[in-house]
Structure formats: C-alpha cells, structure tokens
Amino acid sequence: MAETLFTKIINRQIPADIVFEDNDLIAINDINPQAPVHILIIPKKVIPTINDLTEADMPLIGKMVFLAKKLAYEKGISSDGYRLVYNVNEGAGQTIFHLHLHLIGGRKMNWPPG
C-alpha cells in the first residue's frame, strides 16, 4: 500500500502541528480548518476507510471517539457542542485514504452539512 500523507506525518517525514500522540493514535490540527477547532484524529494502523474495519478494530475506533471527547473538553468546546465526522470514500469527501476522525467545533454547526 502506498504511503499516505498521514503515514508520512506519523513517520515524521513531513511536519504537522501535533496535539496528541500515543502508541495507537496521533491527533493534528487540520491545515485547512473548517472551524476554530478542527483536529484530525488518526490511527497509526493504516485502515483506508470505515468500510475496511474489522471487528478487531472496535477498541481502536472507541479510543478515537474517546480522544475526541477529551480534546473537545481541553479545547473548551465540549459545552457549546462539536461535530465528529468520518468521511467514507470520495463521494463523501474523503481525500486521504487513511481513516481519520474530524473533531470540529468553536462555531455554530448548521444542519444539514454540505
């Protein structure tokens, strides 16, 4: 599988504004933020899309969502509200085929989105 932008960030081949990292996940500020807070939560395990998840990945996905909750609190957006987004495939706006969760907040979120 070809390296993605995210694997290059994980491997420190290109710089990123890292806000969290452990053995399983890395979280970075989005370079094209759609709100005052826009963080990408990325598993270090390469999983191209949600469609590629296996049952064994359930703890990892739970960890991603829990980290989003923690970062939302730390960034001061947990009370006003925030959005969590997984884009799946090109038709939904996925441009990097390495699973990632968008944590977006700090402004009013309209519905329906895009």
Biopython code that builds the backbone (N, CA, C, O; Angstrom):
import numpy as np
from Bio.PDB.StructureBuilder import StructureBuilder

atoms = [
    (1, "MET", "N", (0.846, -1.187, 0.000)),
    (1, "MET", "CA", (0.000, 0.000, 0.000)),
    (1, "MET", "C", (0.891, 1.251, 0.000)),
    (1, "MET", "O", (1.872, 1.326, 0.741)),
    (2, "ALA", "N", (0.544, 2.203, -0.819)),
    (2, "ALA", "CA", (1.314, 3.442, -0.929)),
    (2, "ALA", "C", (1.198, 4.248, 0.358)),
    (2, "ALA", "O", (0.176, 4.215, 1.043)),
    (3, "GLU", "N", (2.259, 4.965, 0.667)),
    (3, "GLU", "CA", (2.224, 5.842, 1.829)),
    (3, "GLU", "C", (1.234, 6.969, 1.593)),
    (3, "GLU", "O", (1.091, 7.471, 0.478)),
    (4, "THR", "N", (0.557, 7.353, 2.659)),
    (4, "THR", "CA", (-0.347, 8.495, 2.593)),
    (4, "THR", "C", (0.292, 9.682, 3.301)),
    (4, "THR", "O", (1.329, 9.552, 3.951)),
    (5, "LEU", "N", (-0.330, 10.810, 3.165)),
    (5, "LEU", "CA", (0.103, 12.000, 3.898)),
    (5, "LEU", "C", (0.177, 11.691, 5.390)),
    (5, "LEU", "O", (1.104, 12.130, 6.070)),
    (6, "PHE", "N", (-0.791, 10.942, 5.899)),
    (6, "PHE", "CA", (-0.820, 10.659, 7.333)),
    (6, "PHE", "C", (0.296, 9.713, 7.756)),
    (6, "PHE", "O", (0.871, 9.898, 8.829)),
    (7, "THR", "N", (0.622, 8.707, 6.948)),
    (7, "THR", "CA", (1.743, 7.838, 7.320)),
    (7, "THR", "C", (3.040, 8.629, 7.303)),
    (7, "THR", "O", (3.931, 8.373, 8.113)),
    (8, "LYS", "N", (3.156, 9.576, 6.402)),
    (8, "LYS", "CA", (4.364, 10.421, 6.377)),
    (8, "LYS", "C", (4.439, 11.304, 7.624)),
    (8, "LYS", "O", (5.528, 11.551, 8.142)),
    (9, "ILE", "N", (3.294, 11.778, 8.105)),
    (9, "ILE", "CA", (3.271, 12.555, 9.358)),
    (9, "ILE", "C", (3.629, 11.645, 10.529)),
    (9, "ILE", "O", (4.446, 12.013, 11.373)),
    (10, "ILE", "N", (3.028, 10.468, 10.586)),
    (10, "ILE", "CA", (3.308, 9.516, 11.665)),
    (10, "ILE", "C", (4.792, 9.167, 11.697)),
    (10, "ILE", "O", (5.385, 9.062, 12.770)),
    (11, "ASN", "N", (5.387, 8.989, 10.527)),
    (11, "ASN", "CA", (6.800, 8.617, 10.423)),
    (11, "ASN", "C", (7.747, 9.816, 10.470)),
    (11, "ASN", "O", (8.958, 9.665, 10.306)),
    (12, "ARG", "N", (7.183, 11.013, 10.697)),
    (12, "ARG", "CA", (7.953, 12.259, 10.807)),
    (12, "ARG", "C", (8.713, 12.603, 9.527)),
    (12, "ARG", "O", (9.777, 13.220, 9.567)),
    (13, "GLN", "N", (8.154, 12.196, 8.405)),
    (13, "GLN", "CA", (8.741, 12.562, 7.115)),
    (13, "GLN", "C", (8.303, 13.950, 6.696)),
    (13, "GLN", "O", (8.998, 14.616, 5.928)),
    (14, "ILE", "N", (7.156, 14.394, 7.194)),
    (14, "ILE", "CA", (6.685, 15.759, 6.973)),
    (14, "ILE", "C", (6.163, 16.302, 8.306)),
    (14, "ILE", "O", (5.672, 15.536, 9.135)),
    (15, "PRO", "N", (6.264, 17.605, 8.516)),
    (15, "PRO", "CA", (5.842, 18.175, 9.797)),
    (15, "PRO", "C", (4.329, 18.325, 9.903)),
    (15, "PRO", "O", (3.619, 18.395, 8.899)),
    (16, "ALA", "N", (3.864, 18.372, 11.129)),
    (16, "ALA", "CA", (2.455, 18.634, 11.414)),
    (16, "ALA", "C", (2.368, 19.244, 12.805)),
    (16, "ALA", "O", (3.276, 19.093, 13.623)),
    (17, "ASP", "N", (1.265, 19.935, 13.060)),
    (17, "ASP", "CA", (1.002, 20.521, 14.372)),
    (17, "ASP", "C", (0.310, 19.450, 15.224)),
    (17, "ASP", "O", (-0.916, 19.343, 15.229)),
    (18, "ILE", "N", (1.105, 18.669, 15.936)),
    (18, "ILE", "CA", (0.603, 17.533, 16.705)),
    (18, "ILE", "C", (0.055, 18.027, 18.038)),
    (18, "ILE", "O", (0.724, 18.757, 18.769)),
    (19, "VAL", "N", (-1.186, 17.612, 18.344)),
    (19, "VAL", "CA", (-1.795, 17.995, 19.628)),
    (19, "VAL", "C", (-1.887, 16.816, 20.588)),
    (19, "VAL", "O", (-2.133, 17.005, 21.779)),
    (20, "PHE", "N", (-1.690, 15.590, 20.077)),
    (20, "PHE", "CA", (-1.720, 14.392, 20.921)),
    (20, "PHE", "C", (-1.039, 13.263, 20.165)),
    (20, "PHE", "O", (-1.104, 13.179, 18.938)),
    (21, "GLU", "N", (-0.381, 12.393, 20.934)),
    (21, "GLU", "CA", (0.177, 11.185, 20.330)),
    (21, "GLU", "C", (0.397, 10.129, 21.404)),
    (21, "GLU", "O", (0.843, 10.428, 22.512)),
    (22, "ASP", "N", (0.073, 8.887, 21.054)),
    (22, "ASP", "CA", (0.423, 7.740, 21.882)),
    (22, "ASP", "C", (0.783, 6.596, 20.937)),
    (22, "ASP", "O", (1.043, 6.834, 19.758)),
    (23, "ASN", "N", (0.803, 5.376, 21.429)),
    (23, "ASN", "CA", (1.200, 4.239, 20.590)),
    (23, "ASN", "C", (0.207, 3.927, 19.478)),
    (23, "ASN", "O", (0.587, 3.344, 18.463)),
    (24, "ASP", "N", (-1.060, 4.306, 19.650)),
    (24, "ASP", "CA", (-2.109, 3.948, 18.698)),
    (24, "ASP", "C", (-2.582, 5.085, 17.812)),
    (24, "ASP", "O", (-2.986, 4.864, 16.670)),
    (25, "LEU", "N", (-2.532, 6.311, 18.341)),
    (25, "LEU", "CA", (-3.157, 7.448, 17.660)),
    (25, "LEU", "C", (-2.222, 8.647, 17.594)),
    (25, "LEU", "O", (-1.310, 8.804, 18.406)),
    (26, "ILE", "N", (-2.482, 9.479, 16.602)),
    (26, "ILE", "CA", (-1.876, 10.802, 16.537)),
    (26, "ILE", "C", (-3.008, 11.775, 16.210)),
    (26, "ILE", "O", (-3.887, 11.453, 15.411)),
    (27, "ALA", "N", (-2.994, 12.940, 16.809)),
    (27, "ALA", "CA", (-4.008, 13.960, 16.526)),
    (27, "ALA", "C", (-3.278, 15.232, 16.117)),
    (27, "ALA", "O", (-2.328, 15.664, 16.770)),
    (28, "ILE", "N", (-3.745, 15.821, 15.018)),
    (28, "ILE", "CA", (-3.094, 17.015, 14.474)),
    (28, "ILE", "C", (-4.136, 18.083, 14.169)),
    (28, "ILE", "O", (-5.301, 17.779, 13.913)),
    (29, "ASN", "N", (-3.700, 19.334, 14.199)),
    (29, "ASN", "CA", (-4.565, 20.415, 13.743)),
    (29, "ASN", "C", (-4.651, 20.337, 12.221)),
    (29, "ASN", "O", (-3.639, 20.172, 11.539)),
    (30, "ASP", "N", (-5.871, 20.460, 11.697)),
    (30, "ASP", "CA", (-6.088, 20.416, 10.250)),
    (30, "ASP", "C", (-5.438, 21.634, 9.597)),
    (30, "ASP", "O", (-5.537, 22.746, 10.116)),
    (31, "ILE", "N", (-4.774, 21.424, 8.459)),
    (31, "ILE", "CA", (-4.114, 22.549, 7.780)),
    (31, "ILE", "C", (-5.110, 23.424, 7.021)),
    (31, "ILE", "O", (-4.763, 24.526, 6.595)),
    (32, "ASN", "N", (-6.340, 22.946, 6.850)),
    (32, "ASN", "CA", (-7.395, 23.729, 6.214)),
    (32, "ASN", "C", (-8.628, 23.699, 7.118)),
    (32, "ASN", "O", (-9.639, 23.089, 6.767)),
    (33, "PRO", "N", (-8.551, 24.352, 8.274)),
    (33, "PRO", "CA", (-9.629, 24.213, 9.264)),
    (33, "PRO", "C", (-10.956, 24.790, 8.786)),
    (33, "PRO", "O", (-11.015, 25.839, 8.143)),
    (34, "GLN", "N", (-12.016, 24.062, 9.126)),
    (34, "GLN", "CA", (-13.372, 24.489, 8.785)),
    (34, "GLN", "C", (-14.077, 25.151, 9.971)),
    (34, "GLN", "O", (-15.243, 25.535, 9.876)),
    (35, "ALA", "N", (-13.362, 25.276, 11.074)),
    (35, "ALA", "CA", (-13.888, 25.908, 12.290)),
    (35, "ALA", "C", (-12.686, 26.295, 13.154)),
    (35, "ALA", "O", (-11.563, 25.875, 12.877)),
    (36, "PRO", "N", (-12.921, 27.095, 14.201)),
    (36, "PRO", "CA", (-11.807, 27.474, 15.064)),
    (36, "PRO", "C", (-11.045, 26.267, 15.644)),
    (36, "PRO", "O", (-9.829, 26.330, 15.823)),
    (37, "VAL", "N", (-11.749, 25.193, 15.930)),
    (37, "VAL", "CA", (-11.113, 23.933, 16.335)),
    (37, "VAL", "C", (-11.407, 22.914, 15.243)),
    (37, "VAL", "O", (-12.565, 22.615, 14.954)),
    (38, "HIS", "N", (-10.362, 22.393, 14.647)),
    (38, "HIS", "CA", (-10.510, 21.345, 13.629)),
    (38, "HIS", "C", (-9.298, 20.432, 13.750)),
    (38, "HIS", "O", (-8.221, 20.720, 13.228)),
    (39, "ILE", "N", (-9.505, 19.332, 14.448)),
    (39, "ILE", "CA", (-8.437, 18.378, 14.741)),
    (39, "ILE", "C", (-8.740, 17.066, 14.032)),
    (39, "ILE", "O", (-9.882, 16.608, 14.009)),
    (40, "LEU", "N", (-7.703, 16.470, 13.455)),
    (40, "LEU", "CA", (-7.821, 15.157, 12.834)),
    (40, "LEU", "C", (-7.231, 14.127, 13.787)),
    (40, "LEU", "O", (-6.090, 14.258, 14.230)),
    (41, "ILE", "N", (-8.010, 13.114, 14.093)),
    (41, "ILE", "CA", (-7.570, 12.019, 14.958)),
    (41, "ILE", "C", (-7.326, 10.817, 14.054)),
    (41, "ILE", "O", (-8.241, 10.325, 13.393)),
    (42, "ILE", "N", (-6.078, 10.351, 14.036)),
    (42, "ILE", "CA", (-5.633, 9.391, 13.038)),
    (42, "ILE", "C", (-5.049, 8.162, 13.727)),
    (42, "ILE", "O", (-4.161, 8.293, 14.569)),
    (43, "PRO", "N", (-5.533, 6.976, 13.386)),
    (43, "PRO", "CA", (-4.889, 5.787, 13.936)),
    (43, "PRO", "C", (-3.546, 5.555, 13.250)),
    (43, "PRO", "O", (-3.392, 5.841, 12.063)),
    (44, "LYS", "N", (-2.591, 5.045, 13.990)),
    (44, "LYS", "CA", (-1.303, 4.729, 13.383)),
    (44, "LYS", "C", (-1.406, 3.472, 12.514)),
    (44, "LYS", "O", (-0.617, 3.282, 11.589)),
    (45, "LYS", "N", (-2.371, 2.630, 12.815)),
    (45, "LYS", "CA", (-2.646, 1.479, 11.960)),
    (45, "LYS", "C", (-3.304, 1.998, 10.685)),
    (45, "LYS", "O", (-4.257, 2.774, 10.755)),
    (46, "VAL", "N", (-2.814, 1.587, 9.541)),
    (46, "VAL", "CA", (-3.384, 2.050, 8.275)),
    (46, "VAL", "C", (-4.658, 1.261, 7.982)),
    (46, "VAL", "O", (-4.633, 0.047, 7.775)),
    (47, "ILE", "N", (-5.765, 1.990, 7.972)),
    (47, "ILE", "CA", (-7.077, 1.460, 7.596)),
    (47, "ILE", "C", (-7.610, 2.455, 6.574)),
    (47, "ILE", "O", (-7.889, 3.596, 6.942)),
    (48, "PRO", "N", (-7.765, 2.076, 5.306)),
    (48, "PRO", "CA", (-8.139, 3.062, 4.288)),
    (48, "PRO", "C", (-9.468, 3.777, 4.553)),
    (48, "PRO", "O", (-9.529, 5.003, 4.458)),
    (49, "THR", "N", (-10.529, 3.041, 4.883)),
    (49, "THR", "CA", (-11.845, 3.654, 5.110)),
    (49, "THR", "C", (-12.586, 2.892, 6.205)),
    (49, "THR", "O", (-12.149, 1.826, 6.640)),
    (50, "ILE", "N", (-13.692, 3.442, 6.636)),
    (50, "ILE", "CA", (-14.571, 2.745, 7.580)),
    (50, "ILE", "C", (-14.968, 1.378, 7.010)),
    (50, "ILE", "O", (-15.118, 0.411, 7.757)),
    (51, "ASN", "N", (-15.136, 1.305, 5.706)),
    (51, "ASN", "CA", (-15.524, 0.043, 5.081)),
    (51, "ASN", "C", (-14.484, -1.056, 5.260)),
    (51, "ASN", "O", (-14.794, -2.233, 5.075)),
    (52, "ASP", "N", (-13.269, -0.693, 5.614)),
    (52, "ASP", "CA", (-12.190, -1.657, 5.778)),
    (52, "ASP", "C", (-11.992, -2.098, 7.227)),
    (52, "ASP", "O", (-11.081, -2.873, 7.518)),
    (53, "LEU", "N", (-12.832, -1.614, 8.132)),
    (53, "LEU", "CA", (-12.727, -2.006, 9.532)),
    (53, "LEU", "C", (-13.054, -3.482, 9.719)),
    (53, "LEU", "O", (-13.846, -4.067, 8.979)),
    (54, "THR", "N", (-12.419, -4.062, 10.729)),
    (54, "THR", "CA", (-12.756, -5.422, 11.148)),
    (54, "THR", "C", (-13.222, -5.361, 12.595)),
    (54, "THR", "O", (-13.090, -4.331, 13.256)),
    (55, "GLU", "N", (-13.758, -6.454, 13.076)),
    (55, "GLU", "CA", (-14.183, -6.498, 14.471)),
    (55, "GLU", "C", (-13.027, -6.199, 15.417)),
    (55, "GLU", "O", (-13.219, -5.609, 16.479)),
    (56, "ALA", "N", (-11.835, -6.609, 15.025)),
    (56, "ALA", "CA", (-10.650, -6.373, 15.855)),
    (56, "ALA", "C", (-10.342, -4.885, 16.016)),
    (56, "ALA", "O", (-9.621, -4.504, 16.939)),
    (57, "ASP", "N", (-10.876, -4.042, 15.136)),
    (57, "ASP", "CA", (-10.623, -2.595, 15.188)),
    (57, "ASP", "C", (-11.568, -1.849, 16.119)),
    (57, "ASP", "O", (-11.394, -0.649, 16.331)),
    (58, "MET", "N", (-12.560, -2.527, 16.678)),
    (58, "MET", "CA", (-13.538, -1.827, 17.525)),
    (58, "MET", "C", (-12.901, -1.071, 18.687)),
    (58, "MET", "O", (-13.293, 0.069, 18.933)),
    (59, "PRO", "N", (-11.942, -1.641, 19.412)),
    (59, "PRO", "CA", (-11.328, -0.857, 20.501)),
    (59, "PRO", "C", (-10.612, 0.401, 19.989)),
    (59, "PRO", "O", (-10.626, 1.434, 20.658)),
    (60, "LEU", "N", (-10.002, 0.318, 18.834)),
    (60, "LEU", "CA", (-9.303, 1.470, 18.262)),
    (60, "LEU", "C", (-10.284, 2.591, 17.917)),
    (60, "LEU", "O", (-10.013, 3.761, 18.187)),
    (61, "ILE", "N", (-11.406, 2.239, 17.329)),
    (61, "ILE", "CA", (-12.420, 3.247, 16.978)),
    (61, "ILE", "C", (-12.982, 3.884, 18.253)),
    (61, "ILE", "O", (-13.186, 5.096, 18.302)),
    (62, "GLY", "N", (-13.226, 3.082, 19.265)),
    (62, "GLY", "CA", (-13.678, 3.622, 20.543)),
    (62, "GLY", "C", (-12.660, 4.578, 21.136)),
    (62, "GLY", "O", (-13.020, 5.614, 21.693)),
    (63, "LYS", "N", (-11.390, 4.228, 21.016)),
    (63, "LYS", "CA", (-10.328, 5.088, 21.532)),
    (63, "LYS", "C", (-10.290, 6.412, 20.775)),
    (63, "LYS", "O", (-10.037, 7.456, 21.375)),
    (64, "MET", "N", (-10.536, 6.382, 19.468)),
    (64, "MET", "CA", (-10.565, 7.612, 18.678)),
    (64, "MET", "C", (-11.678, 8.535, 19.162)),
    (64, "MET", "O", (-11.463, 9.734, 19.338)),
    (65, "VAL", "N", (-12.862, 7.978, 19.376)),
    (65, "VAL", "CA", (-14.003, 8.790, 19.816)),
    (65, "VAL", "C", (-13.762, 9.324, 21.227)),
    (65, "VAL", "O", (-14.080, 10.478, 21.517)),
    (66, "PHE", "N", (-13.207, 8.495, 22.097)),
    (66, "PHE", "CA", (-12.926, 8.955, 23.454)),
    (66, "PHE", "C", (-11.890, 10.077, 23.450)),
    (66, "PHE", "O", (-12.006, 11.032, 24.218)),
    (67, "LEU", "N", (-10.877, 9.965, 22.589)),
    (67, "LEU", "CA", (-9.889, 11.038, 22.479)),
    (67, "LEU", "C", (-10.549, 12.319, 21.976)),
    (67, "LEU", "O", (-10.215, 13.408, 22.443)),
    (68, "ALA", "N", (-11.477, 12.203, 21.035)),
    (68, "ALA", "CA", (-12.193, 13.382, 20.541)),
    (68, "ALA", "C", (-12.919, 14.082, 21.686)),
    (68, "ALA", "O", (-12.879, 15.307, 21.797)),
    (69, "LYS", "N", (-13.572, 13.310, 22.524)),
    (69, "LYS", "CA", (-14.274, 13.875, 23.689)),
    (69, "LYS", "C", (-13.295, 14.605, 24.597)),
    (69, "LYS", "O", (-13.579, 15.711, 25.055)),
    (70, "LYS", "N", (-12.143, 13.993, 24.860)),
    (70, "LYS", "CA", (-11.126, 14.578, 25.729)),
    (70, "LYS", "C", (-10.566, 15.871, 25.128)),
    (70, "LYS", "O", (-10.419, 16.867, 25.835)),
    (71, "LEU", "N", (-10.256, 15.862, 23.839)),
    (71, "LEU", "CA", (-9.721, 17.059, 23.184)),
    (71, "LEU", "C", (-10.760, 18.172, 23.129)),
    (71, "LEU", "O", (-10.420, 19.346, 23.280)),
    (72, "ALA", "N", (-12.028, 17.812, 22.912)),
    (72, "ALA", "CA", (-13.089, 18.828, 22.904)),
    (72, "ALA", "C", (-13.156, 19.532, 24.254)),
    (72, "ALA", "O", (-13.320, 20.751, 24.314)),
    (73, "TYR", "N", (-13.032, 18.782, 25.317)),
    (73, "TYR", "CA", (-13.022, 19.374, 26.652)),
    (73, "TYR", "C", (-11.802, 20.294, 26.817)),
    (73, "TYR", "O", (-11.924, 21.428, 27.281)),
    (74, "GLU", "N", (-10.622, 19.780, 26.426)),
    (74, "GLU", "CA", (-9.393, 20.572, 26.576)),
    (74, "GLU", "C", (-9.425, 21.851, 25.746)),
    (74, "GLU", "O", (-8.852, 22.862, 26.152)),
    (75, "LYS", "N", (-10.084, 21.821, 24.594)),
    (75, "LYS", "CA", (-10.150, 22.996, 23.719)),
    (75, "LYS", "C", (-11.308, 23.923, 24.080)),
    (75, "LYS", "O", (-11.488, 24.966, 23.451)),
    (76, "GLY", "N", (-12.083, 23.550, 25.080)),
    (76, "GLY", "CA", (-13.156, 24.418, 25.559)),
    (76, "GLY", "C", (-14.400, 24.436, 24.691)),
    (76, "GLY", "O", (-15.158, 25.406, 24.717)),
    (77, "ILE", "N", (-14.623, 23.376, 23.921)),
    (77, "ILE", "CA", (-15.803, 23.342, 23.045)),
    (77, "ILE", "C", (-16.817, 22.281, 23.455)),
    (77, "ILE", "O", (-17.843, 22.122, 22.793)),
    (78, "SER", "N", (-16.548, 21.556, 24.532)),
    (78, "SER", "CA", (-17.442, 20.448, 24.891)),
    (78, "SER", "C", (-18.820, 20.929, 25.337)),
    (78, "SER", "O", (-19.812, 20.248, 25.082)),
    (79, "SER", "N", (-18.907, 22.082, 25.995)),
    (79, "SER", "CA", (-20.208, 22.569, 26.474)),
    (79, "SER", "C", (-21.071, 23.118, 25.350)),
    (79, "SER", "O", (-22.269, 22.839, 25.298)),
    (80, "ASP", "N", (-20.476, 23.899, 24.444)),
    (80, "ASP", "CA", (-21.250, 24.510, 23.359)),
    (80, "ASP", "C", (-21.601, 23.509, 22.263)),
    (80, "ASP", "O", (-22.606, 23.671, 21.571)),
    (81, "GLY", "N", (-20.788, 22.491, 22.107)),
    (81, "GLY", "CA", (-21.065, 21.464, 21.110)),
    (81, "GLY", "C", (-19.982, 21.388, 20.052)),
    (81, "GLY", "O", (-19.259, 22.350, 19.794)),
    (82, "TYR", "N", (-19.896, 20.235, 19.458)),
    (82, "TYR", "CA", (-18.897, 19.972, 18.418)),
    (82, "TYR", "C", (-19.416, 18.864, 17.526)),
    (82, "TYR", "O", (-20.407, 18.202, 17.835)),
    (83, "ARG", "N", (-18.735, 18.679, 16.431)),
    (83, "ARG", "CA", (-19.132, 17.655, 15.468)),
    (83, "ARG", "C", (-17.982, 16.674, 15.282)),
    (83, "ARG", "O", (-16.816, 17.068, 15.238)),
    (84, "LEU", "N", (-18.325, 15.383, 15.172)),
    (84, "LEU", "CA", (-17.374, 14.333, 14.840)),
    (84, "LEU", "C", (-17.758, 13.782, 13.476)),
    (84, "LEU", "O", (-18.916, 13.437, 13.242)),
    (85, "VAL", "N", (-16.778, 13.701, 12.573)),
    (85, "VAL", "CA", (-17.076, 13.301, 11.195)),
    (85, "VAL", "C", (-16.052, 12.283, 10.700)),
    (85, "VAL", "O", (-14.843, 12.494, 10.798)),
    (86, "TYR", "N", (-16.562, 11.182, 10.168)),
    (86, "TYR", "CA", (-15.766, 10.254, 9.367)),
    (86, "TYR", "C", (-16.291, 10.383, 7.941)),
    (86, "TYR", "O", (-17.471, 10.128, 7.704)),
    (87, "ASN", "N", (-15.454, 10.770, 6.992)),
    (87, "ASN", "CA", (-15.839, 10.766, 5.585)),
    (87, "ASN", "C", (-15.435, 9.408, 5.009)),
    (87, "ASN", "O", (-14.332, 8.924, 5.263)),
    (88, "VAL", "N", (-16.329, 8.799, 4.238)),
    (88, "VAL", "CA", (-16.058, 7.468, 3.698)),
    (88, "VAL", "C", (-16.144, 7.508, 2.174)),
    (88, "VAL", "O", (-17.225, 7.634, 1.599)),
    (89, "ASN", "N", (-14.998, 7.400, 1.547)),
    (89, "ASN", "CA", (-14.830, 7.388, 0.094)),
    (89, "ASN", "C", (-15.030, 8.773, -0.520)),
    (89, "ASN", "O", (-15.485, 9.707, 0.139)),
    (90, "GLU", "N", (-14.683, 8.873, -1.780)),
    (90, "GLU", "CA", (-14.646, 10.173, -2.461)),
    (90, "GLU", "C", (-15.982, 10.889, -2.475)),
    (90, "GLU", "O", (-16.030, 12.108, -2.312)),
    (91, "GLY", "N", (-17.075, 10.152, -2.668)),
    (91, "GLY", "CA", (-18.392, 10.767, -2.736)),
    (91, "GLY", "C", (-18.789, 11.496, -1.466)),
    (91, "GLY", "O", (-19.639, 12.386, -1.495)),
    (92, "ALA", "N", (-18.178, 11.122, -0.354)),
    (92, "ALA", "CA", (-18.453, 11.770, 0.933)),
    (92, "ALA", "C", (-17.367, 12.770, 1.312)),
    (92, "ALA", "O", (-17.419, 13.359, 2.391)),
    (93, "GLY", "N", (-16.388, 12.967, 0.436)),
    (93, "GLY", "CA", (-15.361, 13.961, 0.687)),
    (93, "GLY", "C", (-14.051, 13.423, 1.235)),
    (93, "GLY", "O", (-13.177, 14.206, 1.607)),
    (94, "GLN", "N", (-13.893, 12.099, 1.293)),
    (94, "GLN", "CA", (-12.617, 11.562, 1.766)),
    (94, "GLN", "C", (-11.563, 11.759, 0.683)),
    (94, "GLN", "O", (-11.734, 11.313, -0.451)),
    (95, "THR", "N", (-10.480, 12.426, 1.042)),
    (95, "THR", "CA", (-9.407, 12.688, 0.079)),
    (95, "THR", "C", (-8.118, 11.951, 0.428)),
    (95, "THR", "O", (-7.268, 11.739, -0.437)),
    (96, "ILE", "N", (-7.972, 11.562, 1.694)),
    (96, "ILE", "CA", (-6.813, 10.781, 2.125)),
    (96, "ILE", "C", (-7.334, 9.426, 2.589)),
    (96, "ILE", "O", (-8.132, 9.348, 3.524)),
    (97, "PHE", "N", (-6.889, 8.375, 1.942)),
    (97, "PHE", "CA", (-7.412, 7.048, 2.243)),
    (97, "PHE", "C", (-6.604, 6.370, 3.347)),
    (97, "PHE", "O", (-5.937, 5.353, 3.157)),
    (98, "HIS", "N", (-6.711, 7.001, 4.503)),
    (98, "HIS", "CA", (-6.190, 6.525, 5.779)),
    (98, "HIS", "C", (-7.219, 7.053, 6.778)),
    (98, "HIS", "O", (-7.324, 8.259, 6.999)),
    (99, "LEU", "N", (-7.963, 6.147, 7.367)),
    (99, "LEU", "CA", (-9.052, 6.501, 8.268)),
    (99, "LEU", "C", (-8.660, 7.640, 9.208)),
    (99, "LEU", "O", (-7.559, 7.643, 9.759)),
    (100, "HIS", "N", (-9.556, 8.599, 9.388)),
    (100, "HIS", "CA", (-9.340, 9.683, 10.332)),
    (100, "HIS", "C", (-10.678, 10.271, 10.751)),
    (100, "HIS", "O", (-11.649, 10.258, 9.996)),
    (101, "LEU", "N", (-10.703, 10.778, 11.951)),
    (101, "LEU", "CA", (-11.899, 11.367, 12.540)),
    (101, "LEU", "C", (-11.677, 12.864, 12.670)),
    (101, "LEU", "O", (-10.679, 13.307, 13.238)),
    (102, "HIS", "N", (-12.617, 13.641, 12.140)),
    (102, "HIS", "CA", (-12.559, 15.102, 12.267)),
    (102, "HIS", "C", (-13.292, 15.505, 13.553)),
    (102, "HIS", "O", (-14.439, 15.114, 13.768)),
    (103, "LEU", "N", (-12.630, 16.278, 14.392)),
    (103, "LEU", "CA", (-13.241, 16.942, 15.541)),
    (103, "LEU", "C", (-13.343, 18.409, 15.154)),
    (103, "LEU", "O", (-12.330, 19.083, 14.968)),
    (104, "ILE", "N", (-14.579, 18.899, 15.033)),
    (104, "ILE", "CA", (-14.810, 20.254, 14.536)),
    (104, "ILE", "C", (-15.704, 21.003, 15.528)),
    (104, "ILE", "O", (-16.752, 20.496, 15.927)),
    (105, "GLY", "N", (-15.290, 22.205, 15.922)),
    (105, "GLY", "CA", (-16.105, 22.991, 16.841)),
    (105, "GLY", "C", (-15.587, 24.398, 17.004)),
    (105, "GLY", "O", (-14.630, 24.814, 16.351)),
    (106, "GLY", "N", (-16.245, 25.121, 17.894)),
    (106, "GLY", "CA", (-15.863, 26.504, 18.141)),
    (106, "GLY", "C", (-16.681, 27.492, 17.345)),
    (106, "GLY", "O", (-16.417, 28.694, 17.378)),
    (107, "ARG", "N", (-17.670, 26.995, 16.631)),
    (107, "ARG", "CA", (-18.615, 27.850, 15.908)),
    (107, "ARG", "C", (-19.933, 27.095, 15.794)),
    (107, "ARG", "O", (-19.987, 25.894, 16.058)),
    (108, "LYS", "N", (-20.983, 27.786, 15.405)),
    (108, "LYS", "CA", (-22.295, 27.167, 15.212)),
    (108, "LYS", "C", (-22.218, 26.213, 14.028)),
    (108, "LYS", "O", (-21.754, 26.588, 12.951)),
    (109, "MET", "N", (-22.667, 24.997, 14.226)),
    (109, "MET", "CA", (-22.711, 23.997, 13.162)),
    (109, "MET", "C", (-24.128, 23.963, 12.574)),
    (109, "MET", "O", (-25.107, 23.737, 13.285)),
    (110, "ASN", "N", (-24.207, 24.188, 11.287)),
    (110, "ASN", "CA", (-25.512, 24.161, 10.621)),
    (110, "ASN", "C", (-25.869, 22.747, 10.206)),
    (110, "ASN", "O", (-24.999, 21.886, 10.066)),
    (111, "TRP", "N", (-27.161, 22.517, 10.011)),
    (111, "TRP", "CA", (-27.641, 21.215, 9.568)),
    (111, "TRP", "C", (-28.660, 21.427, 8.462)),
    (111, "TRP", "O", (-29.497, 22.319, 8.603)),
    (112, "PRO", "N", (-28.651, 20.699, 7.410)),
    (112, "PRO", "CA", (-27.714, 19.609, 7.158)),
    (112, "PRO", "C", (-26.368, 20.156, 6.663)),
    (112, "PRO", "O", (-26.299, 21.238, 6.080)),
    (113, "PRO", "N", (-25.301, 19.383, 6.909)),
    (113, "PRO", "CA", (-23.993, 19.790, 6.412)),
    (113, "PRO", "C", (-23.929, 19.594, 4.907)),
    (113, "PRO", "O", (-24.677, 18.792, 4.348)),
    (114, "GLY", "N", (-23.023, 20.337, 4.240)),
    (114, "GLY", "CA", (-22.727, 20.229, 2.811)),
    (114, "GLY", "C", (-23.545, 19.378, 2.012)),
    (114, "GLY", "O", (-23.324, 19.264, 0.807)),
]
sb = StructureBuilder()
sb.init_structure("model")
sb.init_model(0)
sb.init_chain("A")
sb.init_seg("    ")
for serial, (resi, resn, name, xyz) in enumerate(atoms, 1):
    if name == "N":
        sb.init_residue(resn, " ", resi, " ")
    sb.init_atom(name, np.array(xyz, "f"), 0.0, 1.0, " ", f" {name:<3s}", serial, name[0])
structure = sb.get_structure()
